[in-house]
Amino acid sequence: MSVGTEYLRVISERFNNIKSLGDRTFEQLSEEDIHWSMNEDSNSVAVIVKHLSGNMISRWTDFLDSDGEKPYRKREQEFENDITSKKDMIEISEKGWSILFKTLHSLKESDLMKAVYIRGEKHSVIDAIERQLAHYSYHIGQIVYIGKQLKGENWDSLSIPRGKSEEYLQEMLKKQQ
């Protein structure tokens, strides 16, 4: 296996892991929870999802052939809290992720060093991918944090629960034997 092929496999897995954290958070949130925000200057989960999806659609559509900031994108409108239901929010989320994964799975090793543009700024494909990975991780982290704060003691941990690190390590070691 080549380095480029391995990179594409690993990066796809990383995006899947990030998506899973968001999806597992959505499962724990109510209709009301997705619209909660700390104040008028902070974003709700629904708004963050709308922004992420808008970004994904813009960045990953015609990824190799056109600037990642599409003329049709209305970024400022992504921050309007007009999603009416959790179902609609999930559909919006899925649309963005679907375009991302379709494009990512179409990439070949020979594409990785090609130049792409985001807002007129030149990036290698690898750099553009890493830029988006960091951006999406940042926002999914916000979603998880909001969910965890809203659910409090009713939150189902998405990683190793506090006080369970050693138990988790021992389970992992048993699997390796």
C-alpha positions in Angstrom: 0.0 0.0 0.0 1.3 3.4 -0.9 1.5 6.4 1.5 -1.1 8.3 -0.5 -3.6 5.5 -0.4 -3.0 5.0 3.3 -3.5 8.8 3.9 -6.8 8.7 2.0 -8.0 5.7 4.1 -6.9 7.3 7.4 -8.4 10.7 6.6 -11.7 9.1 5.6 -11.7 7.2 8.9 -11.0 10.5 10.8 -13.9 12.3 9.1 -16.1 9.3 9.9 -15.1 9.5 13.6 -15.8 13.2 13.8 -19.2 12.7 12.1 -20.0 9.9 14.6 -19.4 12.2 17.6 -21.9 14.7 16.1 -24.4 12.0 15.3 -24.1 10.4 18.8 -24.7 13.9 20.3 -27.7 14.5 18.1 -29.3 11.3 19.4 -29.1 12.6 23.0 -30.6 16.0 22.2 -34.2 17.1 22.2 -36.0 19.4 19.8 -35.5 22.2 22.3 -31.9 21.3 23.0 -30.8 21.9 19.4 -32.0 25.5 19.5 -30.4 26.4 22.9 -27.7 29.0 23.0 -26.0 30.7 25.9 -26.7 34.2 24.6 -27.5 36.0 21.3 -23.9 36.0 20.3 -23.4 32.2 20.6 -24.6 29.6 18.2 -27.0 26.8 18.9 -26.3 23.2 17.7 -28.8 23.7 14.8 -26.9 26.8 13.7 -23.5 25.1 13.9 -24.9 22.2 11.9 -26.3 24.6 9.3 -22.9 26.3 9.0 -21.0 23.0 8.8 -23.2 21.7 6.0 -23.0 25.0 4.1 -19.2 24.9 4.4 -19.1 21.2 3.3 -21.3 21.7 0.3 -19.2 24.7 -0.8 -15.8 23.2 -0.2 -16.4 19.7 -1.5 -18.5 20.3 -4.5 -16.2 20.4 -7.6 -13.4 20.1 -5.1 -10.6 19.8 -7.7 -12.1 22.1 -10.3 -13.4 25.3 -8.6 -12.7 27.6 -5.6 -14.0 26.1 -2.4 -15.9 29.3 -1.6 -18.7 29.0 -4.2 -20.5 32.1 -5.4 -23.9 30.6 -4.4 -22.9 30.2 -0.8 -24.6 32.6 1.6 -22.3 32.1 4.6 -24.0 34.8 6.8 -27.4 33.1 6.4 -25.9 29.9 7.8 -25.9 31.7 11.2 -29.7 32.3 11.2 -31.5 29.9 13.5 -34.3 28.9 11.1 -34.1 25.1 11.2 -37.5 24.0 12.3 -36.9 20.5 13.7 -34.3 18.0 14.7 -35.2 15.9 11.7 -34.5 18.8 9.4 -31.2 19.5 11.1 -30.1 15.9 10.7 -31.1 16.0 7.0 -29.0 19.2 6.5 -26.1 17.6 8.3 -26.3 14.4 6.2 -26.4 16.4 2.9 -23.0 18.1 3.8 -21.4 14.9 5.0 -22.6 13.0 1.9 -21.0 15.5 -0.5 -17.8 15.4 1.6 -17.5 11.6 1.6 -18.5 11.2 -2.1 -15.7 13.6 -3.0 -13.2 12.1 -0.6 -13.8 8.6 -1.9 -13.3 9.8 -5.5 -9.8 11.2 -4.8 -6.8 9.3 -6.0 -3.2 9.3 -4.7 -2.3 11.3 -7.8 -4.7 14.1 -6.7 -3.0 14.8 -3.3 -0.4 17.2 -4.5 -2.7 19.1 -6.9 -3.5 22.7 -6.2 -7.0 23.7 -5.1 -8.2 27.1 -4.0 -10.2 28.3 -1.0 -11.2 32.0 -1.2 -8.5 32.5 -3.8 -5.8 31.0 -1.6 -3.8 28.2 -3.1 -3.6 24.9 -1.1 -2.4 21.4 -1.9 -5.2 18.9 -1.7 -3.7 17.5 1.4 -3.6 20.9 3.0 -7.2 21.6 2.0 -8.3 18.3 3.5 -6.4 18.9 6.7 -7.9 22.5 6.9 -11.4 21.1 6.7 -10.7 18.3 9.2 -9.5 20.9 11.8 -12.5 23.1 11.0 -15.1 20.3 11.4 -13.4 19.0 14.5 -13.6 22.4 16.1 -17.3 22.7 15.4 -18.2 19.1 16.3 -16.4 19.8 19.6 -18.6 22.7 20.2 -21.7 20.6 19.5 -20.5 17.9 21.9 -19.7 20.4 24.6 -23.1 22.0 24.3 -24.8 18.6 24.4 -22.8 17.6 27.5 -23.6 20.8 29.3 -27.3 20.5 28.5 -27.6 16.9 29.5 -25.5 17.0 32.6 -25.6 13.7 34.5 -27.9 12.3 31.8 -25.1 12.6 29.2 -23.9 9.3 27.8 -20.2 9.6 27.3 -18.9 9.5 23.8 -15.4 8.4 24.9 -13.9 6.7 28.0 -16.0 7.8 31.0 -14.2 9.4 33.9 -12.8 6.8 36.3 -12.8 4.1 33.6 -9.4 4.7 31.9 -7.7 1.7 33.5 -10.6 -0.6 32.8 -10.7 0.5 29.2 -6.9 0.0 28.8 -7.2 -3.6 30.3 -10.0 -4.4 27.8 -8.0 -3.1 24.9 -5.0 -5.2 26.0 -7.1 -8.3 26.3 -8.3 -7.8 22.7 -4.7 -7.8 21.5 -3.9 -11.2 23.0 
